Amino acid sequence: MRNERLRRQRVLRNWRQQDVADQIGVSIVTYQRWERGNQQPSAYYRIKLCSLFDASPQELGLIEDALPATSKDLSTSTSKGSPSSPAEESEEATAEQPASTPNEEIMLWTVPYTRNPYFTGREEILAQLEQQFAISHKGDIHQPTVAQLLAITGLGGIGKTQIAVEYAYCARTEGRYVHTIWVNASSEESIMTDFIALAAQIPEFAAQHEADQRQLTLAIIHWFEYCEQPWLLIVDNVDDLSFIYNYLPRRGNGNILLTTRASAVGSLTIPISLETMSVDEGTRFLLRRARRPHTLPEEVAEAEKIVTALGQFPLALDQAGAYIEETASRFSDYRLLYEQHRHALLSRRGWQSMRYPESVATTWSLSFQRIEQSNPAAAELLNLCAFLAPDDIPEELLINGASQWPPALQKAVSDLFTFNQMLEELLSFSLVKRLTEHRLLSLHRLVQVVIRARMSAQEQCQWTERIARAVWLAFPDNPRDNVAVWRKCQRNMAQVQALDALVQQYQLLLPEAAEMFDRTATYLGERAMYRQAEAFNKRALHIWERLVPPDYLKLVASLNGLAQLYYEQGKYAEAEPLRQRALQILEQQVTAPQPYLMTITLHGLGFLYSEQGRYAEAEPIYQQALRIWEEQVGSEQPHLAYLLHGQGFLYSEQGRYAEAEPLFLRALRIREQQLGPEHLRTAYTLHALAVLYTQQGRNAEAEPLFLRALCIREQQLGPEHLKTGIVLNGVGLLYYKQGKYVEAELFYQRALHIWEQQVQSAHPQVAITLNGLANIYHIHGKDAEAERLYQRALHIHESYLTPQHYKTACVLYDCARFQQDRGRLSEARSLYQQALEIQQHVFGADHPTTMATRQHMHDVQAALQPKKGTQH
């Protein structure tokens, strides 16, 4: 008679018969006899069973009124009168062979891995598995239903198998399943082998001795479908999804968990895509794997750097941790080693690596070989991607750059069908990801490391040259003031940066790369990202200056580009020698007329001189530029508006308003007609004309021009762009002159925020904003704040501009008015005197601005004169 009480107590604890036997110290055969009722345990083992289950003999069915004893049991108990020893019990166990009962209770556990003591994180994935599997049975796993199937997908080595192992052990601890079966699905043969091994553990199959393996496999599947106990089937390493469905139960009281490298699992199930670890998870894992859970903060920081360098990839982190543990290395030492011996460390697997014996390099190399055999073009595509920025690879870069690729790849990317076939091959191993909505590809950077290591240095240089030409073709050639192409520029930025690193690594002098770096610098400069723009411009110059034979025209364009970046940042001293050098090359090295480059260079030099108050030097240069263009080109192209604008700016700075206005109006007409009323360059002329009108007190005419220019720049550049800040300054000045002080302060504050966030706090434009705010604070009676801002503005102008610059005179004049209003007449007189000297030099003695300053100074001098009759 079966001992149902003993069996029930064991099942309630989710223990296998083997588990109880091990803890009691008997063979599983002996324990099975106890549950079947074929044999009663001796008094010695009854005591051990009661202790193990923390239950009374009656609760375990171990007393005579609960479970009748066999005659053998009774005689043994009567004759010995005391508990038998373990040795005696063991002798009894070996004396009798177990009976095979088809429906006897068993608990199957075939997971081939022990629990990973270093397993870290992945809580969200584990919770998702538990939640999805629980939903499939509506909270009651004992009700048979359609077997729920989930698939963990991801790149080899990303941790799919380890998550499956962890889930199995977690479920075992919680008593989720009675049977947990693990099947290696790397091939049909391995599946059948594991199913046959499983059959040997199930008594009803073991007794049949079925010789036909396929029939036995079908019987095992049938067993899953009709098994009353809850089960979990883990199908690991499914490389080929074409046959796996035939080996899966369709229904049953259980769940199926697949792990596969294939990113697409068809109609099988919705995949759970496994990504790399977070930096925090990866760091905790590395510390545990290296057996350094308690370490100093600086070592933790070094560990984080390793995690980042390895792209948070679990298998690579496991290898790193094993190396650090086995060599007793410091984290900082490993990081330096990795920088020098990447592929060697990615190929190394420590002596403790029993759970996953293959290294990162070995794991992926096997995949690469299979791809090379099945689809050579896909292998070439993978080689190409190994040299691109891994996270954002535009598909159009691969397609439009076809002319640069090897023949097989060139042909494959030229047709969408064959292009998709290549990607299907790579996706089947999760070697790439495809962001369909954005038409982007990505791959892990360690995949790139392993692929590159398989190539010779010559092959690596060859791929770099191909990519340089392809990215050059993809990057827009004229991003200046051309907002329409900026999105495309930004889409390719990651690839430009990756190429920059490759060109430096292999020390290549490629004209395509240099021209692309110049374009990139122009784009970044337009976005006011000056530091990054300078770096690319200098990289381009490095190449142009070393090319043999030299390309002087490209060199001049690059010099002008860097000079413009310096000019926009107020770095006039750095900009001038670049313009001078460009002009010298055009005059001495280039024989054919180059009206565009020559006038660009002259115009830039004129702007530099004007900004520094060197008007006598600027005017003939502007006139020369206009003369060259009109003589050699003659048409009213947008470039002519650019040259007219420069001369108008000079006249405006000098107070020659009547001469400046027609130049600005002509430039505006050309730009509106040929570029459009909403073009950025049109906004530039609108702003210049509005400033001119403000200087003349024509505020009603100035306001709509300012607001129109502001609208264009805010819409096309954004509210935080530096060029938007320039217009904000102009509007602030206009409102100040109109007495709208609250509105003026708001515009000045917006401008100051932009300038201080994006450029150095000592930029000349910042001084204009500070001076405007100081004027408003003075009116509001905030004299301490006003004085501080005046001093800051004056210091900036004196540092960046020439002593005779009219902008310096503006601040001196406003400071003098401020001191005069406070009754500090001596200081006011000195400031007026300095301003007057500059204005007379720049504008002349009869200019209205000069005359106003002279009158104020006379008023102060009169106030300082002692009144008649005053006694001394």
JOHUZI-V624922 format. One record per residue. N is the residue number from 1. D_CENTER is the distance of its C-alpha to the mean C-alpha in Angstrom with 1 decimal. Layout:
N;D_CENTER  N;D_CENTER
This chain:
1;67.3  2;63.5  3;62.4  4;60.1  5;59.7  6;58.3  7;55.9  8;54.8  9;54.0  10;51.9  11;50.0  12;49.3  13;47.5  14;45.6  15;47.3  16;48.3  17;51.9  18;50.6  19;48.9  20;52.2  21;54.2  22;52.0  23;52.3  24;56.0  25;56.7  26;58.3  27;57.5  28;55.8  29;59.1  30;61.0  31;58.6  32;58.6  33;62.4  34;62.2  35;60.1  36;62.2  37;65.3  38;66.9  39;67.1  40;67.1  41;65.3  42;67.6  43;68.1  44;65.8  45;62.9  46;63.6  47;63.1  48;59.7  49;58.6  50;59.5  51;57.6  52;54.5  53;54.5  54;55.8  55;58.4  56;62.3  57;64.2  58;65.2  59;61.6  60;60.8  61;64.0  62;65.5  63;69.0  64;71.9  65;72.2  66;68.6  67;68.6  68;71.9  69;72.1  70;73.2  71;76.6  72;75.0  73;72.9  74;76.0  75;78.1  76;75.5  77;75.2  78;79.0  79;79.9  80;77.4  81;77.3  82;74.1  83;70.4  84;69.8  85;67.6  86;64.2  87;66.0  88;68.6  89;66.1  90;64.3  91;67.6  92;68.1  93;64.6  94;65.4  95;68.8  96;67.6  97;65.0  98;62.7  99;63.6  100;61.0  101;60.6  102;58.5  103;57.2  104;56.8  105;53.8  106;50.9  107;47.3  108;45.2  109;42.2  110;40.9  111;37.4  112;37.5  113;35.1  114;35.7  115;33.3  116;30.4  117;31.0  118;27.5  119;25.8  120;23.1  121;21.2  122;20.6  123;22.8  124;21.2  125;21.9  126;25.4  127;26.2  128;25.2  129;27.6  130;30.3  131;30.1  132;30.1  133;33.0  134;34.9  135;34.7  136;36.2  137;39.3  138;39.6  139;39.9  140;42.8  141;41.9  142;45.7  143;46.1  144;45.6  145;43.3  146;41.0  147;38.8  148;35.3  149;32.7  150;29.0  151;26.7  152;23.7  153;21.7  154;19.2  155;18.9  156;21.8  157;21.4  158;18.8  159;21.6  160;23.3  161;26.8  162;26.3  163;25.3  164;28.4  165;30.5  166;29.4  167;30.1  168;33.5  169;34.5  170;33.3  171;35.4  172;38.3  173;38.3  174;38.4  175;41.2  176;39.1  177;40.7  178;44.0  179;42.8  180;39.5  181;39.5  182;37.0  183;37.2  184;35.6  185;34.8  186;33.8  187;37.0  188;39.9  189;42.1  190;39.9  191;40.0  192;43.7  193;44.2  194;42.4  195;44.3  196;47.6  197;46.8  198;46.1  199;49.5  200;51.3  201;50.1  202;51.5  203;55.3  204;56.1  205;54.4  206;55.5  207;59.1  208;58.9  209;58.1  210;56.5  211;56.4  212;54.4  213;50.8  214;49.6  215;52.1  216;51.0  217;47.3  218;48.3  219;50.4  220;47.4  221;45.3  222;48.4  223;48.6  224;45.0  225;46.0  226;49.1  227;48.3  228;49.1  229;46.9  230;43.1  231;41.1  232;37.6  233;37.0  234;33.9  235;33.4  236;31.1  237;29.5  238;30.4  239;29.6  240;32.0  241;32.0  242;35.1  243;37.7  244;36.1  245;37.4  246;41.0  247;40.5  248;39.2  249;41.5  250;41.6  251;42.9  252;43.7  253;43.2  254;39.9  255;36.2  256;34.5  257;31.1  258;29.7  259;27.0  260;25.9  261;23.3  262;24.0  263;21.4  264;24.3  265;27.3  266;29.4  267;31.9  268;32.0  269;29.6  270;26.3  271;23.7  272;21.6  273;18.4  274;17.4  275;13.8  276;13.0  277;14.0  278;12.4  279;12.6  280;15.9  281;17.3  282;16.6  283;18.3  284;21.2  285;21.7  286;21.7  287;24.2  288;26.4  289;26.3  290;27.3  291;29.9  292;28.7  293;28.2  294;29.9  295;28.6  296;28.3  297;25.3  298;24.7  299;24.6  300;22.1  301;19.9  302;20.5  303;19.8  304;16.3  305;15.7  306;17.0  307;14.9  308;11.6  309;13.5  310;14.4  311;11.1  312;12.9  313;15.2  314;18.5  315;21.1  316;19.7  317;19.8  318;23.2  319;24.3  320;23.1  321;24.9  322;28.0  323;28.2  324;27.9  325;30.6  326;32.9  327;32.9  328;32.8  329;30.1  330;28.0  331;24.3  332;24.2  333;26.4  334;24.3  335;21.2  336;23.4  337;24.9  338;21.7  339;20.8  340;24.3  341;24.9  342;21.8  343;23.6  344;26.6  345;24.8  346;22.9  347;26.4  348;28.2  349;29.2  350;31.2  351;34.7  352;33.8  353;31.5  354;33.7  355;31.4  356;29.1  357;31.0  358;28.8  359;26.1  360;22.6  361;24.1  362;27.2  363;25.6  364;23.5  365;26.3  366;28.6  367;26.3  368;26.0  369;29.8  370;30.3  371;28.1  372;30.0  373;33.2  374;32.5  375;30.4  376;30.3  377;28.4  378;25.5  379;25.6  380;25.4  381;22.4  382;20.7  383;21.9  384;20.5  385;17.0  386;17.2  387;17.1  388;14.3  389;10.6  390;9.9  391;7.1  392;8.9  393;12.6  394;15.0  395;18.1  396;20.3  397;19.3  398;20.8  399;23.7  400;24.7  401;24.4  402;27.0  403;29.6  404;27.7  405;27.3  406;29.9  407;32.7  408;31.7  409;28.1  410;29.3  411;31.7  412;29.3  413;26.6  414;29.5  415;30.4  416;28.2  417;30.1  418;29.7  419;26.0  420;25.6  421;27.8  422;25.5  423;22.5  424;24.7  425;25.6  426;22.1  427;21.2  428;24.3  429;22.8  430;19.3  431;18.3  432;16.1  433;14.7  434;15.7  435;14.4  436;17.9  437;17.7  438;15.2  439;16.7  440;13.6  441;13.6  442;11.2  443;12.5  444;12.1  445;12.2  446;15.4  447;17.0  448;16.6  449;18.3  450;21.1  451;21.7  452;21.9  453;24.3  454;26.6  455;27.1  456;29.5  457;28.5  458;30.3  459;28.2  460;24.9  461;26.3  462;27.5  463;24.1  464;22.6  465;25.4  466;25.0  467;21.4  468;22.3  469;24.9  470;22.9  471;20.0  472;23.0  473;24.5  474;21.4  475;20.7  476;23.2  477;26.1  478;27.0  479;24.3  480;26.7  481;27.8  482;26.5  483;24.2  484;24.6  485;22.5  486;19.7  487;17.6  488;18.1  489;17.3  490;13.9  491;13.2  492;14.2  493;12.6  494;9.9  495;13.1  496;15.2  497;13.3  498;13.4  499;17.1  500;17.8  501;17.1  502;19.2  503;22.0  504;22.3  505;22.2  506;25.0  507;26.7  508;27.2  509;29.0  510;27.9  511;29.1  512;26.6  513;23.8  514;25.6  515;26.2  516;22.6  517;21.6  518;24.4  519;23.2  520;19.7  521;21.4  522;23.5  523;20.6  524;18.8  525;22.3  526;23.0  527;20.0  528;21.4  529;18.6  530;21.4  531;20.1  532;17.5  533;20.2  534;22.8  535;20.8  536;20.6  537;24.2  538;25.4  539;23.8  540;25.7  541;28.9  542;28.7  543;29.0  544;31.5  545;33.8  546;34.0  547;34.5  548;38.0  549;39.6  550;38.0  551;36.7  552;38.1  553;37.0  554;33.3  555;33.8  556;35.4  557;32.7  558;30.1  559;32.3  560;32.8  561;29.1  562;28.5  563;31.7  564;30.5  565;27.3  566;29.6  567;32.0  568;29.6  569;28.7  570;32.4  571;32.4  572;35.7  573;37.0  574;34.1  575;34.2  576;38.0  577;38.4  578;35.7  579;37.6  580;40.9  581;39.7  582;38.5  583;41.9  584;43.7  585;42.0  586;42.9  587;46.5  588;47.1  589;45.0  590;44.7  591;48.0  592;47.2  593;46.7  594;43.2  595;43.7  596;40.1  597;38.7  598;41.9  599;41.8  600;38.1  601;38.8  602;42.0  603;40.5  604;37.6  605;40.2  606;42.3  607;39.6  608;39.0  609;42.8  610;43.1  611;40.3  612;42.2  613;45.5  614;46.9  615;48.4  616;51.3  617;48.9  618;46.5  619;49.2  620;50.6  621;47.1  622;46.2  623;49.6  624;49.1  625;45.9  626;47.5  627;50.5  628;48.6  629;46.7  630;49.8  631;51.9  632;49.5  633;47.7  634;49.6  635;47.7  636;46.1  637;42.5  638;39.5  639;39.5  640;43.0  641;41.7  642;39.3  643;42.3  644;44.5  645;41.9  646;41.9  647;45.6  648;45.7  649;43.3  650;45.7  651;48.7  652;47.0  653;46.1  654;49.8  655;51.1  656;52.5  657;51.5  658;54.1  659;52.8  660;49.1  661;49.4  662;50.6  663;47.9  664;45.1  665;46.9  666;47.1  667;43.5  668;42.6  669;44.8  670;43.3  671;39.7  672;40.5  673;42.5  674;40.2  675;36.7  676;37.3  677;37.8  678;34.2  679;32.8  680;31.0  681;33.7  682;36.3  683;34.8  684;35.1  685;38.9  686;39.4  687;38.1  688;40.3  689;43.3  690;42.7  691;42.6  692;45.9  693;47.5  694;46.5  695;48.0  696;51.2  697;51.2  698;50.7  699;48.3  700;49.1  701;48.0  702;45.0  703;43.3  704;42.6  705;41.2  706;38.8  707;37.7  708;37.2  709;35.1  710;33.0  711;32.5  712;31.3  713;28.8  714;27.4  715;27.0  716;25.5  717;23.7  718;23.1  719;25.0  720;23.1  721;23.5  722;25.8  723;28.2  724;28.5  725;29.5  726;32.2  727;33.8  728;33.6  729;35.6  730;38.2  731;38.6  732;38.9  733;41.8  734;43.4  735;43.5  736;44.8  737;47.6  738;48.4  739;48.7  740;45.7  741;44.4  742;42.3  743;40.4  744;40.2  745;38.7  746;35.9  747;35.0  748;35.2  749;33.0  750;30.3  751;30.6  752;30.6  753;27.4  754;25.6  755;27.1  756;26.5  757;22.9  758;22.0  759;24.7  760;27.1  761;29.7  762;32.5  763;31.7  764;35.0  765;33.6  766;33.0  767;36.7  768;37.8  769;36.0  770;37.4  771;40.9  772;40.7  773;39.7  774;42.5  775;45.0  776;44.1  777;44.2  778;47.6  779;48.9  780;47.6  781;49.4  782;46.4  783;47.9  784;46.2  785;42.7  786;44.0  787;45.5  788;42.3  789;40.3  790;43.1  791;43.0  792;39.2  793;39.6  794;42.6  795;40.9  796;37.9  797;40.4  798;42.6  799;39.7  800;38.1  801;41.1  802;44.6  803;47.3  804;48.9  805;45.9  806;46.9  807;43.7  808;45.0  809;48.3  810;46.8  811;45.4  812;48.8  813;50.7  814;48.7  815;49.1  816;52.8  817;53.2  818;51.4  819;53.8  820;56.8  821;56.1  822;55.9  823;59.3  824;58.0  825;60.0  826;60.1  827;56.4  828;56.2  829;58.8  830;56.9  831;53.6  832;55.5  833;57.2  834;53.9  835;52.5  836;55.8  837;55.9  838;52.4  839;53.3  840;56.6  841;55.0  842;52.2  843;54.0  844;57.7  845;60.4  846;61.0  847;57.5  848;57.2  849;54.4  850;56.5  851;59.6  852;57.9  853;56.7  854;60.2  855;61.8  856;59.7  857;60.5  858;64.2  859;64.0  860;62.6  861;65.2  862;67.9  863;66.7  864;66.8  865;70.4  866;73.1  867;75.2  868;78.9  869;81.2  870;78.5  871;80.1  872;78.4
